[in-house]
C-alpha cells in the first residue's frame, strides 16, 4: 500500500505547523511538496477536544498542503492514518492545476453545530474565530 510518490492533500490538523502530534509524525514519513488548493467546501466540526475541519464536495476551493508518500509510509502507517481519520474516507480530489490527489473527505452527515468555513482555510478560520484546534488523538 506504500505507493511511493502517492500525493496526499492535507487541509486540517495534519498540515505542517499545526503542532498536532499526528502532523509531526506524518511529516517524518512524507516529502513536503507545498501549498495547494483542492475543489470542495470546508466545514468546522465541534468536538470537546477542539474544532476540526470536514471537506465535502462543493464548488469552492479548500486551502491545504500537498505531500508525497515515501517508502517510510508503510501499511502500518496508512492504517494509523485511517484510524485517526475516523469519520472520513480517502477519496480523489481535483487540485487547482487540474491534477488529482487523495484526501480524507467527510463521510457522514454534518453534525449539529458544524459551521461553514468561508474561504476554505481551516487555519485562518481558527485565527479569525479564536476557537481552539482539535487536539485529540
C-alpha positions as CSV (number, residue, x, y, z in Angstrom):
1,X,0.0,0.0,0.0
2,X,3.0,2.3,0.2
3,X,3.0,3.6,-3.4
4,X,6.0,5.9,-3.2
5,X,5.1,9.3,-4.7
6,X,1.4,9.0,-4.0
7,X,0.2,12.5,-3.3
8,X,-2.0,13.5,-0.4
9,X,-3.8,16.8,0.2
10,X,-3.8,17.9,3.9
11,X,-6.2,20.6,4.9
12,X,-6.6,20.4,8.7
13,X,-4.8,19.1,11.7
14,X,-2.3,17.2,9.6
15,X,-0.9,20.3,7.9
16,X,2.6,21.3,8.8
17,X,3.0,23.7,11.7
18,X,-0.3,22.8,13.5
19,X,1.5,21.4,16.5
20,X,-0.7,18.3,16.4
21,X,1.4,15.1,17.2
22,X,-0.1,13.3,14.2
23,X,1.2,16.0,11.9
24,X,4.7,15.8,13.3
25,X,4.7,12.0,13.0
26,X,3.3,12.1,9.4
27,X,5.9,14.6,8.2
28,X,8.7,12.2,9.1
29,X,7.1,9.8,6.6
30,X,6.4,12.0,3.6
31,X,8.1,14.5,1.3
32,X,6.5,18.0,1.6
33,X,5.5,19.5,-1.8
34,X,4.0,22.8,-0.8
35,X,0.7,24.7,-0.5
36,X,-2.2,23.7,-2.8
37,X,-5.9,24.2,-3.3
38,X,-8.4,21.5,-3.9
39,X,-12.0,21.6,-5.1
40,X,-14.6,21.4,-2.3
41,X,-16.3,23.1,0.6
42,X,-14.9,23.2,4.2
43,X,-16.9,22.9,7.4
44,X,-15.7,23.2,11.1
45,X,-16.9,20.4,13.3
46,X,-17.1,21.0,17.1
47,X,-15.6,18.5,19.5
48,X,-14.9,18.6,23.2
49,X,-11.2,18.5,22.2
50,X,-11.4,21.4,19.8
51,X,-12.6,22.1,16.3
52,X,-11.6,20.1,13.2
53,X,-12.4,20.5,9.5
54,X,-14.5,18.4,7.2
55,X,-14.0,18.7,3.5
56,X,-17.2,17.9,1.5
57,X,-17.9,18.1,-2.3
58,X,-18.6,21.6,-3.4
59,X,-17.8,24.3,-5.9
60,X,-15.3,26.3,-3.8
61,X,-11.6,25.9,-3.1
62,X,-10.0,24.5,0.1
63,X,-6.6,25.6,1.1
64,X,-4.1,23.0,2.2
65,X,-0.7,21.4,1.8
66,X,0.4,18.7,-0.6
67,X,2.8,15.8,0.4
68,X,4.1,12.8,-1.4
69,X,4.4,9.3,0.2
70,X,7.8,7.8,0.7
71,X,8.8,4.2,1.4
72,X,8.6,5.1,5.2
73,X,4.8,5.4,4.8
74,X,4.1,1.7,5.1
75,X,0.9,-0.3,5.5
76,X,1.0,0.2,9.3
77,X,1.3,4.0,8.9
78,X,-1.6,4.1,6.4
79,X,-3.7,2.1,8.9
80,X,-2.7,4.6,11.7
81,X,-3.7,7.5,9.5
82,X,-7.0,5.9,8.5
83,X,-7.8,5.2,12.2
84,X,-7.0,8.9,13.1
85,X,-9.3,10.0,10.2
86,X,-12.3,8.1,11.6
87,X,-15.5,9.6,10.1
88,X,-13.6,10.3,6.8
89,X,-12.8,8.3,3.8
90,X,-9.9,8.6,1.4
91,X,-11.1,9.9,-2.0
92,X,-9.7,11.6,-5.1
93,X,-9.8,15.4,-5.3
94,X,-9.0,17.8,-8.1
95,X,-6.4,20.4,-7.4
96,X,-6.5,23.9,-8.9
97,X,-3.9,22.8,-11.5
98,X,-6.3,20.1,-12.7
99,X,-4.3,17.2,-11.2
100,X,-5.8,14.5,-9.0
101,X,-4.7,13.7,-5.4
102,X,-6.0,11.8,-2.4
103,X,-7.5,13.3,0.7
104,X,-9.7,12.3,3.6
105,X,-13.1,13.7,2.9
106,X,-16.1,13.8,5.3
107,X,-18.1,10.5,5.0
108,X,-21.1,11.3,7.2
109,X,-23.8,13.9,7.6
110,X,-22.5,17.1,9.1
111,X,-23.4,17.2,12.8
112,X,-25.3,19.8,14.7
113,X,-23.1,22.8,15.4
114,X,-21.0,22.5,12.2
115,X,-20.0,25.8,10.8
116,X,-19.1,26.7,7.2
117,X,-15.5,27.9,6.7
118,X,-15.8,30.7,4.2
119,X,-12.7,30.9,2.1
120,X,-11.8,27.2,2.7
121,X,-8.9,27.9,5.0
122,X,-9.1,26.0,8.3
123,X,-6.0,27.7,9.9
124,X,-7.2,31.2,9.0
125,X,-10.7,30.3,10.3
126,X,-9.2,29.3,13.7
127,X,-7.2,32.5,13.9
128,X,-10.3,34.7,12.9
129,X,-12.7,33.0,15.4
130,X,-10.2,32.4,18.2
131,X,-11.6,28.9,18.6
132,X,-9.3,26.0,19.7
133,X,-8.0,23.5,17.1
134,X,-8.6,19.8,17.6
135,X,-6.0,18.3,20.0
136,X,-7.4,14.7,20.3
137,X,-5.6,11.6,19.3
